[in-house]
Amino acid sequence: MSTNGYPPAENPAGGTPARTGGNGLAVGSLVLGIVGVVFAFLFSIVGLIAGIVGLVLGIVARRRAVGSRGMVLAGIVLSVIAIVVAIIMMIIGGIIAANALNS
């Protein structure tokens, strides 16, 4: 942040400091949940890993209780969906591969 050569302004008496940024864990959880859902259909292992990491980040963000609770909840839900879909797609892929090897 540029201060144009001047020191940053101080907070007024009794004022709270300005927030500098949001909850990166919540954003990370949401992004990994979205990526996990997309890749769960394309490359299941990538979707599974992204879902697991997104779920862990979402749980940590929820415990810290900083930032948007909605974003944290959306990240957790999308991560769980990514994990479930990735596992289902792996099972379907295994069944298809087993049938192809048997015939």
C-alpha positions as CSV (number, residue, x, y, z in Angstrom):
1,M,0.0,0.0,0.0
2,S,1.5,3.3,-1.0
3,T,1.5,6.2,1.5
4,N,3.1,8.7,-0.9
5,G,6.0,9.3,1.4
6,Y,3.8,10.0,4.5
7,P,3.5,7.7,7.5
8,P,0.1,5.9,7.7
9,A,-2.6,7.7,9.6
10,E,-3.1,6.6,13.2
11,N,-6.4,5.2,14.5
12,P,-8.6,7.7,16.3
13,A,-8.8,7.2,20.1
14,G,-10.9,4.2,20.9
15,G,-11.1,3.2,17.3
16,T,-10.4,-0.3,16.0
17,P,-7.7,-0.9,13.5
18,A,-8.8,-1.4,9.9
19,R,-8.9,-4.9,8.7
20,T,-6.2,-5.8,6.2
21,G,-7.6,-8.6,4.1
22,G,-10.1,-11.4,4.5
23,N,-10.0,-15.0,5.6
24,G,-7.6,-16.7,3.2
25,L,-8.4,-20.1,4.6
26,A,-12.1,-19.7,3.7
27,V,-11.2,-18.5,0.2
28,G,-8.8,-21.4,-0.2
29,S,-11.4,-23.9,1.0
30,L,-14.0,-22.5,-1.4
31,V,-11.6,-22.5,-4.4
32,L,-10.4,-26.0,-3.7
33,G,-14.0,-27.2,-3.3
34,I,-14.9,-25.9,-6.7
35,V,-11.7,-27.3,-8.3
36,G,-12.4,-30.6,-6.5
37,V,-15.9,-30.9,-7.9
38,V,-14.8,-30.1,-11.4
39,F,-11.8,-32.5,-11.3
40,A,-13.8,-35.2,-9.6
41,F,-15.5,-35.9,-13.0
42,L,-12.4,-35.5,-15.1
43,F,-9.5,-36.8,-13.0
44,S,-10.8,-38.4,-9.8
45,I,-7.6,-38.5,-7.9
46,V,-7.0,-34.8,-8.4
47,G,-10.6,-34.1,-7.3
48,L,-10.2,-36.3,-4.2
49,I,-7.0,-34.6,-3.1
50,A,-8.4,-31.1,-3.7
51,G,-11.5,-32.0,-1.8
52,I,-9.6,-33.4,1.2
53,V,-7.3,-30.3,1.3
54,G,-10.3,-28.0,0.9
55,L,-12.2,-29.8,3.7
56,V,-9.2,-29.4,6.1
57,L,-8.9,-25.7,5.3
58,G,-12.6,-25.2,5.8
59,I,-12.6,-26.9,9.2
60,V,-9.6,-24.8,10.3
61,A,-11.2,-21.6,9.1
62,R,-14.4,-22.5,10.8
63,R,-12.6,-23.1,14.1
64,R,-10.9,-19.8,13.9
65,A,-14.3,-18.1,13.2
66,V,-12.8,-15.2,11.3
67,G,-14.4,-13.8,8.2
68,S,-17.5,-15.0,6.3
69,R,-19.2,-18.0,7.7
70,G,-21.1,-18.5,4.5
71,M,-17.9,-18.8,2.5
72,V,-16.5,-21.3,5.0
73,L,-19.6,-23.4,4.9
74,A,-19.8,-23.3,1.1
75,G,-16.1,-24.5,0.9
76,I,-16.8,-27.3,3.3
77,V,-19.9,-28.4,1.5
78,L,-18.2,-28.3,-2.0
79,S,-15.2,-30.2,-0.6
80,V,-17.4,-33.0,0.8
81,I,-19.3,-33.2,-2.5
82,A,-15.9,-33.4,-4.4
83,I,-14.8,-36.2,-2.1
84,V,-18.0,-38.2,-2.6
85,V,-18.2,-37.7,-6.3
86,A,-14.5,-38.6,-6.8
87,I,-14.9,-41.8,-4.8
88,I,-18.0,-42.7,-6.8
89,M,-16.2,-42.0,-10.1
90,M,-13.3,-44.2,-9.0
91,I,-15.6,-47.0,-8.2
92,I,-17.4,-46.7,-11.6
93,G,-14.0,-46.6,-13.3
94,G,-12.9,-49.7,-11.5
95,I,-16.0,-51.5,-12.5
96,I,-15.6,-50.5,-16.1
97,A,-11.9,-51.5,-16.1
98,A,-12.8,-54.9,-14.5
99,N,-15.5,-55.6,-17.1
100,A,-13.1,-54.6,-19.9
101,L,-10.4,-57.0,-18.6
102,N,-12.9,-59.9,-18.2
103,S,-14.2,-59.7,-21.7
